Amino acid sequence: MAKVIHAMIRVLDEDRSRDFYGRAFGLEAADRYEFEGFTLVYLRNREADFEVELTINHGRTEPYVHGDGYGHIAVAVDDLDTEHGRFTRLGFNPNPIKEFMRDGALMARFFFVQDPDGYKVEVLQRHGRYR
């Protein structure tokens, strides 16, 4: 059986991205590999083995175009309201909290935030299938 292990995003500024993902989600560099022309940084936290792989292409100065195919990465938290307040205090400008209903019952409570390169991250309240 296949196991999903990471999602890769291309970023312009390693320090800025590591700072955002560290302060927002507690992700720290598990490994960092520098190659000729690019660097790979694998971020994770103690809660999960899943990693965010940052790819930094040396010499790149123009922002990446996400196209119309990229959606988002999602994380689940214990207390959505507390996290929304924390993100606001950190200056991350999260979108308002929304509720998603299905058949008259709460399916999800969530908000979106964007990282320094404009990638969307969905922050969900642990509930139902979102654990």
N, CA, C and O atoms as a GROMACS GRO file, in nm:
protein
  524
    1MET      N    1   0.085  -0.119   0.000
    1MET     CA    2   0.000   0.000   0.000
    1MET      C    3   0.089   0.124   0.000
    1MET      O    4   0.184   0.132   0.077
    2ALA      N    5   0.058   0.218  -0.084
    2ALA     CA    6   0.134   0.343  -0.091
    2ALA      C    7   0.103   0.431   0.030
    2ALA      O    8  -0.008   0.430   0.081
    3LYS      N    9   0.202   0.506   0.073
    3LYS     CA   10   0.188   0.599   0.185
    3LYS      C   11   0.229   0.737   0.135
    3LYS      O   12   0.339   0.753   0.082
    4VAL      N   13   0.142   0.836   0.150
    4VAL     CA   14   0.174   0.972   0.110
    4VAL      C   15   0.276   1.026   0.210
    4VAL      O   16   0.253   1.020   0.331
    5ILE      N   17   0.389   1.080   0.161
    5ILE     CA   18   0.497   1.122   0.252
    5ILE      C   19   0.528   1.270   0.248
    5ILE      O   20   0.574   1.325   0.348
    6HIS      N   21   0.504   1.339   0.134
    6HIS     CA   22   0.529   1.482   0.133
    6HIS      C   23   0.458   1.550   0.016
    6HIS      O   24   0.417   1.486  -0.080
    7ALA      N   25   0.446   1.683   0.029
    7ALA     CA   26   0.400   1.769  -0.079
    7ALA      C   27   0.510   1.870  -0.105
    7ALA      O   28   0.567   1.925  -0.011
    8MET      N   29   0.542   1.895  -0.232
    8MET     CA   30   0.651   1.987  -0.267
    8MET      C   31   0.593   2.117  -0.319
    8MET      O   32   0.500   2.118  -0.400
    9ILE      N   33   0.651   2.228  -0.271
    9ILE     CA   34   0.619   2.359  -0.325
    9ILE      C   35   0.749   2.432  -0.354
    9ILE      O   36   0.848   2.414  -0.283
   10ARG      N   37   0.748   2.515  -0.457
   10ARG     CA   38   0.865   2.596  -0.492
   10ARG      C   39   0.850   2.732  -0.427
   10ARG      O   40   0.746   2.797  -0.438
   11VAL      N   41   0.954   2.776  -0.358
   11VAL     CA   42   0.950   2.903  -0.286
   11VAL      C   43   1.069   2.990  -0.325
   11VAL      O   44   1.173   2.939  -0.367
   12LEU      N   45   1.052   3.120  -0.311
   12LEU     CA   46   1.159   3.214  -0.346
   12LEU      C   47   1.260   3.233  -0.234
   12LEU      O   48   1.380   3.242  -0.261
   13ASP      N   49   1.214   3.238  -0.110
   13ASP     CA   50   1.299   3.274   0.002
   13ASP      C   51   1.290   3.168   0.111
   13ASP      O   52   1.189   3.158   0.181
   14GLU      N   53   1.394   3.089   0.125
   14GLU     CA   54   1.394   2.978   0.222
   14GLU      C   55   1.367   3.027   0.363
   14GLU      O   56   1.281   2.971   0.432
   15ASP      N   57   1.436   3.130   0.407
   15ASP     CA   58   1.420   3.178   0.545
   15ASP      C   59   1.278   3.225   0.571
   15ASP      O   60   1.220   3.193   0.675
   16ARG      N   61   1.223   3.300   0.479
   16ARG     CA   62   1.086   3.351   0.495
   16ARG      C   63   0.986   3.237   0.503
   16ARG      O   64   0.895   3.240   0.585
   17SER      N   65   1.002   3.135   0.418
   17SER     CA   66   0.912   3.020   0.418
   17SER      C   67   0.928   2.936   0.545
   17SER      O   68   0.829   2.894   0.604
   18ARG      N   69   1.052   2.912   0.586
   18ARG     CA   70   1.075   2.835   0.709
   18ARG      C   71   1.018   2.907   0.830
   18ARG      O   72   0.963   2.844   0.920
   19ASP      N   73   1.030   3.039   0.833
   19ASP     CA   74   0.974   3.118   0.942
   19ASP      C   75   0.822   3.104   0.945
   19ASP      O   76   0.764   3.081   1.051
   20PHE      N   77   0.757   3.119   0.830
   20PHE     CA   78   0.612   3.108   0.824
   20PHE      C   79   0.565   2.970   0.870
   20PHE      O   80   0.482   2.961   0.961
   21TYR      N   81   0.617   2.864   0.810
   21TYR     CA   82   0.571   2.729   0.844
   21TYR      C   83   0.608   2.690   0.988
   21TYR      O   84   0.537   2.612   1.051
   22GLY      N   85   0.717   2.743   1.038
   22GLY     CA   86   0.754   2.718   1.177
   22GLY      C   87   0.659   2.785   1.274
   22GLY      O   88   0.608   2.721   1.366
   23ARG      N   89   0.635   2.914   1.254
   23ARG     CA   90   0.547   2.987   1.345
   23ARG      C   91   0.401   2.949   1.327
   23ARG      O   92   0.327   2.944   1.425
   24ALA      N   93   0.358   2.923   1.205
   24ALA     CA   94   0.217   2.889   1.180
   24ALA      C   95   0.182   2.748   1.223
   24ALA      O   96   0.080   2.727   1.288
   25PHE      N   97   0.267   2.650   1.189
   25PHE     CA   98   0.230   2.509   1.207
   25PHE      C   99   0.329   2.427   1.287
   25PHE      O  100   0.313   2.305   1.299
   26GLY      N  101   0.431   2.490   1.342
   26GLY     CA  102   0.529   2.416   1.421
   26GLY      C  103   0.615   2.323   1.338
   26GLY      O  104   0.670   2.226   1.392
   27LEU      N  105   0.628   2.349   1.207
   27LEU     CA  106   0.710   2.264   1.122
   27LEU      C  107   0.855   2.310   1.130
   27LEU      O  108   0.884   2.430   1.122
   28GLU      N  109   0.944   2.215   1.146
   28GLU     CA  110   1.087   2.244   1.153
   28GLU      C  111   1.160   2.163   1.047
   28GLU      O  112   1.109   2.061   1.000
   29ALA      N  113   1.277   2.209   1.011
   29ALA     CA  114   1.356   2.138   0.910
   29ALA      C  115   1.400   2.002   0.966
   29ALA      O  116   1.468   1.995   1.068
   30ALA      N  117   1.360   1.897   0.897
   30ALA     CA  118   1.404   1.763   0.932
   30ALA      C  119   1.532   1.730   0.856
   30ALA      O  120   1.619   1.659   0.906
   31ASP      N  121   1.542   1.782   0.735
   31ASP     CA  122   1.659   1.763   0.651
   31ASP      C  123   1.670   1.880   0.555
   31ASP      O  124   1.571   1.943   0.519
   32ARG      N  125   1.794   1.908   0.516
   32ARG     CA  126   1.820   2.014   0.417
   32ARG      C  127   1.932   1.966   0.327
   32ARG      O  128   2.039   1.927   0.375
   33TYR      N  129   1.907   1.968   0.194
   33TYR     CA  130   2.005   1.920   0.098
   33TYR      C  131   2.030   2.027  -0.007
   33TYR      O  132   1.937   2.068  -0.077
   34GLU      N  133   2.154   2.071  -0.018
   34GLU     CA  134   2.188   2.171  -0.117
   34GLU      C  135   2.254   2.102  -0.236
   34GLU      O  136   2.344   2.019  -0.220
   35PHE      N  137   2.206   2.137  -0.356
   35PHE     CA  138   2.258   2.084  -0.481
   35PHE      C  139   2.300   2.201  -0.569
   35PHE      O  140   2.268   2.316  -0.539
   36GLU      N  141   2.369   2.171  -0.675
   36GLU     CA  142   2.401   2.277  -0.771
   36GLU      C  143   2.270   2.320  -0.838
   36GLU      O  144   2.207   2.242  -0.908
   37GLY      N  145   2.233   2.443  -0.815
   37GLY     CA  146   2.113   2.497  -0.879
   37GLY      C  147   1.988   2.498  -0.794
   37GLY      O  148   1.895   2.574  -0.823
   38PHE      N  149   1.981   2.416  -0.689
   38PHE     CA  150   1.860   2.416  -0.605
   38PHE      C  151   1.891   2.357  -0.467
   38PHE      O  152   1.992   2.289  -0.447
   39THR      N  153   1.801   2.386  -0.374
   39THR     CA  154   1.808   2.332  -0.237
   39THR      C  155   1.674   2.271  -0.202
   39THR      O  156   1.569   2.326  -0.238
   40LEU      N  157   1.675   2.158  -0.132
   40LEU     CA  158   1.554   2.093  -0.082
   40LEU      C  159   1.554   2.100   0.069
   40LEU      O  160   1.654   2.066   0.134
   41VAL      N  161   1.443   2.143   0.127
   41VAL     CA  162   1.427   2.148   0.272
   41VAL      C  163   1.299   2.072   0.306
   41VAL      O  164   1.193   2.103   0.252
   42TYR      N  165   1.309   1.973   0.395
   42TYR     CA  166   1.193   1.893   0.436
   42TYR      C  167   1.149   1.939   0.574
   42TYR      O  168   1.226   1.932   0.670
   43LEU      N  169   1.024   1.986   0.583
   43LEU     CA  170   0.969   2.037   0.709
   43LEU      C  171   0.868   1.939   0.765
   43LEU      O  172   0.788   1.882   0.692
   44ARG      N  173   0.872   1.920   0.897
   44ARG     CA  174   0.772   1.834   0.964
   44ARG      C  175   0.763   1.873   1.110
   44ARG      O  176   0.844   1.951   1.160
   45ASN      N  177   0.664   1.817   1.178
   45ASN     CA  178   0.654   1.834   1.322
   45ASN      C  179   0.642   1.697   1.387
   45ASN      O  180   0.637   1.595   1.319
   46ARG      N  181   0.636   1.697   1.518
   46ARG     CA  182   0.634   1.570   1.593
   46ARG      C  183   0.503   1.494   1.576
   46ARG      O  184   0.498   1.374   1.603
   47GLU      N  185   0.397   1.561   1.532
   47GLU     CA  186   0.266   1.498   1.528
   47GLU      C  187   0.248   1.403   1.410
   47GLU      O  188   0.170   1.309   1.418
   48ALA      N  189   0.319   1.428   1.300
   48ALA     CA  190   0.296   1.347   1.180
   48ALA      C  191   0.425   1.329   1.101
   48ALA      O  192   0.516   1.411   1.109
   49ASP      N  193   0.432   1.221   1.027
   49ASP     CA  194   0.546   1.194   0.940
   49ASP      C  195   0.536   1.271   0.809
   49ASP      O  196   0.638   1.287   0.740
   50PHE      N  197   0.418   1.318   0.771
   50PHE     CA  198   0.399   1.390   0.646
   50PHE      C  199   0.484   1.516   0.648
   50PHE      O  200   0.491   1.587   0.748
   51GLU      N  201   0.548   1.544   0.536
   51GLU     CA  202   0.638   1.660   0.528
   51GLU      C  203   0.596   1.756   0.416
   51GLU      O  204   0.533   1.716   0.319
   52VAL      N  205   0.634   1.882   0.434
   52VAL     CA  206   0.627   1.981   0.328
   52VAL      C  207   0.770   1.997   0.277
   52VAL      O  208   0.860   2.033   0.352
   53GLU      N  209   0.789   1.971   0.149
   53GLU     CA  210   0.921   1.986   0.087
   53GLU      C  211   0.928   2.123   0.021
   53GLU      O  212   0.852   2.152  -0.072
   54LEU      N  213   1.019   2.207   0.068
   54LEU     CA  214   1.043   2.336   0.004
   54LEU      C  215   1.153   2.316  -0.099
   54LEU      O  216   1.259   2.262  -0.068
   55THR      N  217   1.129   2.360  -0.221
   55THR     CA  218   1.231   2.360  -0.324
   55THR      C  219   1.268   2.504  -0.354
   55THR      O  220   1.183   2.584  -0.392
   56ILE      N  221   1.394   2.536  -0.337
   56ILE     CA  222   1.444   2.670  -0.361
   56ILE      C  223   1.536   2.662  -0.482
   56ILE      O  224   1.646   2.608  -0.473
   57ASN      N  225   1.493   2.716  -0.594
   57ASN     CA  226   1.576   2.719  -0.715
   57ASN      C  227   1.667   2.840  -0.708
   57ASN      O  228   1.620   2.954  -0.709
   58HIS      N  229   1.798   2.816  -0.700
   58HIS     CA  230   1.895   2.923  -0.686
   58HIS      C  231   1.885   3.021  -0.803
   58HIS      O  232   1.873   2.980  -0.919
   59GLY      N  233   1.890   3.149  -0.772
   59GLY     CA  234   1.886   3.252  -0.874
   59GLY      C  235   1.747   3.292  -0.919
   59GLY      O  236   1.733   3.387  -0.996
   60ARG      N  237   1.646   3.224  -0.873
   60ARG     CA  238   1.508   3.259  -0.911
   60ARG      C  239   1.468   3.388  -0.841
   60ARG      O  240   1.486   3.400  -0.720
   61THR      N  241   1.415   3.483  -0.914
   61THR     CA  242   1.373   3.610  -0.855
   61THR      C  243   1.226   3.641  -0.880
   61THR      O  244   1.168   3.724  -0.811
   62GLU      N  245   1.165   3.574  -0.978
   62GLU     CA  246   1.024   3.599  -1.010
   62GLU      C  247   0.935   3.503  -0.933
   62GLU      O  248   0.967   3.385  -0.920
   63PRO      N  249   0.822   3.554  -0.880
   63PRO     CA  250   0.728   3.464  -0.811
   63PRO      C  251   0.681   3.352  -0.904
   63PRO      O  252   0.672   3.370  -1.025
   64TYR      N  253   0.651   3.237  -0.846
   64TYR     CA  254   0.599   3.124  -0.922
   64TYR      C  255   0.453   3.146  -0.955
   64TYR      O  256   0.379   3.207  -0.877
   65VAL      N  257   0.411   3.097  -1.071
   65VAL     CA  258   0.271   3.100  -1.111
   65VAL      C  259   0.210   2.968  -1.069
   65VAL      O  260   0.259   2.862  -1.107
   66HIS      N  261   0.104   2.974  -0.992
   66HIS     CA  262   0.043   2.852  -0.940
   66HIS      C  263  -0.050   2.785  -1.040
   66HIS      O  264  -0.084   2.668  -1.024
   67GLY      N  265  -0.091   2.857  -1.141
   67GLY     CA  266  -0.181   2.800  -1.240
   67GLY      C  267  -0.320   2.780  -1.182
   67GLY      O  268  -0.350   2.830  -1.073
   68ASP      N  269  -0.402   2.708  -1.252
   68ASP     CA  270  -0.538   2.686  -1.203
   68ASP      C  271  -0.559   2.543  -1.152
   68ASP      O  272  -0.672   2.501  -1.128
   69GLY      N  273  -0.450   2.470  -1.136
   69GLY     CA  274  -0.461   2.333  -1.088
   69GLY      C  275  -0.431   2.315  -0.941
   69GLY      O  276  -0.482   2.223  -0.878
   70TYR      N  277  -0.346   2.403  -0.884
   70TYR     CA  278  -0.312   2.389  -0.742
   70TYR      C  279  -0.430   2.427  -0.655
   70TYR      O  280  -0.498   2.526  -0.682
   71GLY      N  281  -0.454   2.350  -0.552
   71GLY     CA  282  -0.562   2.380  -0.458
   71GLY      C  283  -0.507   2.429  -0.327
   71GLY      O  284  -0.495   2.550  -0.305
   72HIS      N  285  -0.471   2.336  -0.238
   72HIS     CA  286  -0.420   2.374  -0.106
   72HIS      C  287  -0.365   2.252  -0.033
   72HIS      O  288  -0.390   2.138  -0.071
   73ILE      N  289  -0.292   2.280   0.072
   73ILE     CA  290  -0.251   2.182   0.171
   73ILE      C  291  -0.347   2.202   0.288
   73ILE      O  292  -0.390   2.314   0.312
   74ALA      N  293  -0.381   2.097   0.360
   74ALA     CA  294  -0.472   2.109   0.475
   74ALA      C  295  -0.407   2.053   0.600
   74ALA      O  296  -0.336   1.953   0.596
   75VAL      N  297  -0.433   2.121   0.712
   75VAL     CA  298  -0.388   2.075   0.843
   75VAL      C  299  -0.508   2.076   0.937
   75VAL      O  300  -0.600   2.155   0.919
   76ALA      N  301  -0.507   1.989   1.038
   76ALA     CA  302  -0.613   1.984   1.138
   76ALA      C  303  -0.558   2.029   1.272
   76ALA      O  304  -0.445   1.995   1.308
   77VAL      N  305  -0.639   2.107   1.346
   77VAL     CA  306  -0.597   2.159   1.477
   77VAL      C  307  -0.705   2.128   1.580
   77VAL      O  308  -0.821   2.105   1.545
   78ASP      N  309  -0.666   2.129   1.707
   78ASP     CA  310  -0.760   2.102   1.816
   78ASP      C  311  -0.855   2.217   1.842
   78ASP      O  312  -0.972   2.194   1.872
   79ASP      N  313  -0.809   2.341   1.831
   79ASP     CA  314  -0.891   2.457   1.865
   79ASP      C  315  -0.878   2.562   1.755
   79ASP      O  316  -0.786   2.644   1.756
   80LEU      N  317  -0.971   2.559   1.662
   80LEU     CA  318  -0.966   2.646   1.545
   80LEU      C  319  -0.972   2.794   1.582
   80LEU      O  320  -0.900   2.875   1.525
   81ASP      N  321  -1.056   2.829   1.678
   81ASP     CA  322  -1.070   2.969   1.717
   81ASP      C  323  -0.940   3.024   1.775
   81ASP      O  324  -0.901   3.136   1.744
   82THR      N  325  -0.875   2.946   1.860
   82THR     CA  326  -0.747   2.988   1.918
   82THR      C  327  -0.642   3.005   1.809
   82THR      O  328  -0.568   3.102   1.809
   83GLU      N  329  -0.636   2.910   1.715
   83GLU     CA  330  -0.538   2.919   1.606
   83GLU      C  331  -0.566   3.040   1.517
   83GLU      O  332  -0.473   3.107   1.474
   84HIS      N  333  -0.692   3.067   1.489
   84HIS     CA  334  -0.727   3.183   1.406
   84HIS      C  335  -0.679   3.311   1.475
   84HIS      O  336  -0.622   3.399   1.411
   85GLY      N  337  -0.702   3.321   1.605
   85GLY     CA  338  -0.656   3.437   1.679
   85GLY      C  339  -0.504   3.449   1.678
   85GLY      O  340  -0.450   3.558   1.664
   86ARG      N  341  -0.435   3.336   1.694
   86ARG     CA  342  -0.289   3.336   1.694
   86ARG      C  343  -0.236   3.380   1.558
   86ARG      O  344  -0.143   3.460   1.550
   87PHE      N  345  -0.294   3.327   1.450
   87PHE     CA  346  -0.251   3.366   1.316
   87PHE      C  347  -0.272   3.515   1.294
   87PHE      O  348  -0.188   3.582   1.233
   88THR      N  349  -0.383   3.566   1.344
   88THR     CA  350  -0.411   3.710   1.331
   88THR      C  351  -0.306   3.791   1.405
   88THR      O  352  -0.253   3.888   1.350
   89ARG      N  353  -0.274   3.752   1.529
   89ARG     CA  354  -0.172   3.824   1.607
   89ARG      C  355  -0.034   3.817   1.541
   89ARG      O  356   0.045   3.911   1.553
   90LEU      N  357  -0.005   3.706   1.472
   90LEU     CA  358   0.123   3.691   1.404
   90LEU      C  359   0.128   3.771   1.273
   90LEU      O  360   0.233   3.777   1.209
   91GLY      N  361   0.016   3.831   1.235
   91GLY     CA  362   0.013   3.911   1.112
   91GLY      C  363  -0.001   3.829   0.985
   91GLY      O  364   0.034   3.877   0.878
   92PHE      N  365  -0.052   3.705   0.995
   92PHE     CA  366  -0.065   3.618   0.878
   92PHE      C  367  -0.194   3.644   0.800
   92PHE      O  368  -0.212   3.588   0.692
   93ASN      N  369  -0.282   3.729   0.851
   93ASN     CA  370  -0.406   3.768   0.782
   93ASN      C  371  -0.491   3.650   0.736
   93ASN      O  372  -0.519   3.637   0.617
   94PRO      N  373  -0.531   3.562   0.829
   94PRO     CA  374  -0.614   3.449   0.788
   94PRO      C  375  -0.751   3.498   0.741
   94PRO      O  376  -0.801   3.600   0.786
   95ASN      N  377  -0.810   3.423   0.650
   95ASN     CA  378  -0.948   3.449   0.608
   95ASN      C  379  -1.041   3.419   0.726
   95ASN      O  380  -1.001   3.350   0.820
   96PRO      N  381  -1.163   3.469   0.722
   96PRO     CA  382  -1.258   3.439   0.830
   96PRO      C  383  -1.286   3.289   0.841
   96PRO      O  384  -1.274   3.215   0.744
   97ILE      N  385  -1.324   3.248   0.961
   97ILE     CA  386  -1.365   3.109   0.983
   97ILE      C  387  -1.498   3.085   0.912
   97ILE      O  388  -1.589   3.168   0.916
   98LYS      N  389  -1.506   2.970   0.846
   98LYS     CA  390  -1.629   2.932   0.776
   98LYS      C  391  -1.676   2.796   0.827
   98LYS      O  392  -1.597   2.718   0.879
   99GLU      N  393  -1.804   2.771   0.810
   99GLU     CA  394  -1.861   2.641   0.842
   99GLU      C  395  -1.919   2.581   0.715
   99GLU      O  396  -1.982   2.650   0.635
  100PHE      N  397  -1.895   2.453   0.698
  100PHE     CA  398  -1.940   2.380   0.580
  100PHE      C  399  -2.039   2.275   0.628
  100PHE      O  400  -2.003   2.185   0.704
  101MET      N  401  -2.164   2.286   0.584
  101MET     CA  402  -2.270   2.195   0.629
  101MET      C  403  -2.300   2.093   0.519
  101MET      O  404  -2.288   2.121   0.400
  102ARG      N  405  -2.340   1.975   0.563
  102ARG     CA  406  -2.385   1.871   0.469
  102ARG      C  407  -2.501   1.798   0.533
  102ARG      O  408  -2.490   1.748   0.645
  103ASP      N  409  -2.612   1.791   0.461
  103ASP     CA  410  -2.733   1.725   0.511
  103ASP      C  411  -2.774   1.778   0.648
  103ASP      O  412  -2.815   1.701   0.735
  104GLY      N  413  -2.761   1.909   0.668
  104GLY     CA  414  -2.803   1.972   0.794
  104GLY      C  415  -2.708   1.955   0.911
  104GLY      O  416  -2.740   2.000   1.021
  105ALA      N  417  -2.593   1.892   0.890
  105ALA     CA  418  -2.497   1.870   0.999
  105ALA      C  419  -2.364   1.935   0.963
  105ALA      O  420  -2.328   1.949   0.846
  106LEU      N  421  -2.291   1.974   1.066
  106LEU     CA  422  -2.160   2.034   1.045
  106LEU      C  423  -2.064   1.930   0.987
  106LEU      O  424  -2.042   1.824   1.045
  107MET      N  425  -2.009   1.963   0.870
  107MET     CA  426  -1.907   1.876   0.812
  107MET      C  427  -1.769   1.928   0.847
  107MET      O  428  -1.679   1.850   0.878
  108ALA      N  429  -1.752   2.062   0.841
  108ALA     CA  430  -1.619   2.117   0.867
  108ALA      C  431  -1.628   2.263   0.910
  108ALA      O  432  -1.714   2.338   0.864
  109ARG      N  433  -1.536   2.302   1.001
  109ARG     CA  434  -1.509   2.442   1.034
  109ARG      C  435  -1.366   2.466   0.994
  109ARG      O  436  -1.278   2.385   1.024
  110PHE      N  437  -1.339   2.579   0.925
  110PHE     CA  438  -1.206   2.599   0.870
  110PHE      C  439  -1.182   2.745   0.837
  110PHE      O  440  -1.274   2.827   0.833
  111PHE      N  441  -1.055   2.776   0.813
  111PHE     CA  442  -1.016   2.902   0.751
  111PHE      C  443  -0.897   2.876   0.661
  111PHE      O  444  -0.829   2.774   0.675
  112PHE      N  445  -0.874   2.968   0.570
  112PHE     CA  446  -0.758   2.960   0.482
  112PHE      C  447  -0.659   3.070   0.516
  112PHE      O  448  -0.698   3.179   0.559
  113VAL      N  449  -0.533   3.041   0.495
  113VAL     CA  450  -0.426   3.138   0.508
  113VAL      C  451  -0.331   3.113   0.391
  113VAL      O  452  -0.324   3.002   0.338
  114GLN      N  453  -0.257   3.217   0.351
  114GLN     CA  454  -0.160   3.199   0.244
  114GLN      C  455  -0.020   3.214   0.298
  114GLN      O  456   0.007   3.299   0.384
  115ASP      N  457   0.071   3.130   0.248
  115ASP     CA  458   0.211   3.140   0.289
  115ASP      C  459   0.278   3.256   0.213
  115ASP      O  460   0.212   3.319   0.130
  116PRO      N  461   0.405   3.284   0.239
  116PRO     CA  462   0.470   3.399   0.174
  116PRO      C  463   0.474   3.392   0.021
  116PRO      O  464   0.488   3.495  -0.044
  117ASP      N  465   0.461   3.272  -0.037
  117ASP     CA  466   0.461   3.258  -0.182
  117ASP      C  467   0.321   3.247  -0.240
  117ASP      O  468   0.305   3.220  -0.358
  118GLY      N  469   0.219   3.267  -0.156
  118GLY     CA  470   0.082   3.265  -0.204
  118GLY      C  471   0.016   3.129  -0.207
  118GLY      O  472  -0.096   3.116  -0.256
  119TYR      N  473   0.083   3.025  -0.155
  119TYR     CA  474   0.020   2.893  -0.148
  119TYR      C  475  -0.085   2.894  -0.039
  119TYR      O  476  -0.062   2.944   0.071
  120LYS      N  477  -0.202   2.838  -0.069
  120LYS     CA  478  -0.310   2.834   0.028
  120LYS      C  479  -0.293   2.714   0.122
  120LYS      O  480  -0.254   2.605   0.080
  121VAL      N  481  -0.322   2.738   0.249
  121VAL     CA  482  -0.324   2.632   0.349
  121VAL      C  483  -0.459   2.640   0.419
  121VAL      O  484  -0.498   2.745   0.470
  122GLU      N  485  -0.530   2.528   0.422
  122GLU     CA  486  -0.659   2.519   0.491
  122GLU      C  487  -0.633   2.469   0.632
  122GLU      O  488  -0.566   2.367   0.651
  123VAL      N  489  -0.685   2.539   0.729
  123VAL     CA  490  -0.673   2.500   0.870
  123VAL      C  491  -0.812   2.458   0.916
  123VAL      O  492  -0.904   2.539   0.922
  124LEU      N  493  -0.826   2.329   0.950
  124LEU     CA  494  -0.954   2.271   0.987
  124LEU      C  495  -0.959   2.236   1.135
  124LEU      O  496  -0.859   2.195   1.194
  125GLN      N  497  -1.077   2.252   1.194
  125GLN     CA  498  -1.103   2.202   1.329
  125GLN      C  499  -1.107   2.050   1.322
  125GLN      O  500  -1.173   1.994   1.235
  126ARG      N  501  -1.036   1.982   1.413
  126ARG     CA  502  -1.046   1.835   1.416
  126ARG      C  503  -1.193   1.798   1.442
  126ARG      O  504  -1.253   1.837   1.543
  127HIS      N  505  -1.248   1.724   1.349
  127HIS     CA  506  -1.390   1.690   1.358
  127HIS      C  507  -1.421   1.590   1.246
  127HIS      O  508  -1.375   1.606   1.133
  128GLY      N  509  -1.498   1.488   1.278
  128GLY     CA  510  -1.539   1.394   1.175
  128GLY      C  511  -1.422   1.332   1.103
  128GLY      O  512  -1.336   1.270   1.166
  129ARG      N  513  -1.418   1.347   0.972
  129ARG     CA  514  -1.312   1.285   0.892
  129ARG      C  515  -1.182   1.362   0.897
  129ARG      O  516  -1.078   1.312   0.853
  130TYR      N  517  -1.185   1.485   0.951
  130TYR     CA  518  -1.067   1.570   0.953
  130TYR      C  519  -0.997   1.555   1.088
  130TYR      O  520  -1.027   1.629   1.183
  131ARG      N  521  -0.905   1.462   1.097
  131ARG     CA  522  -0.834   1.433   1.221
  131ARG      C  523  -0.687   1.445   1.198
  131ARG      O  524  -0.608   1.425   1.290
   0.00000   0.00000   0.00000
